[in-house]
Amino acid sequence: MKKKKLIKMGSNISITTFERHLERRYGEIGSEKRMAFEAKAKAFAIGELIKEERRLAKMTQEQLAEKTGTKKSFISRIENGKSDIQLSTLYRILEIGLGKKISLMIE
């Protein structure tokens, strides 16, 4: 019978908060690197929202682009968080293209 090896984990395991992780990786809130990260994260979130709403509407990227006067490649870049989007374009995509209403909240 083979003996099983037990691996004992040391007590130096560190658990941290997500906020602390972000500070270590991207810097304090307000730093240039942190603001760049947060802008990319928000662009990604907006892209995911648009992608989900488009899928719920059973539309292709090409159909949405045609309906909103943009190009399929632009819709793709937005959905993948690879393109900045102007508010007027966000309005056209969500309200005109997908029939949704935009509500803006400032905290």
PyMOL commands that set and color helices and strands:
alter all, ss='L'
color gray80, all
select helices_A, chain A and resi 18-26+32-56+61-68+72-79+87-97
alter helices_A, ss='H'
color red, helices_A
deselect
rebuild
show_as cartoon
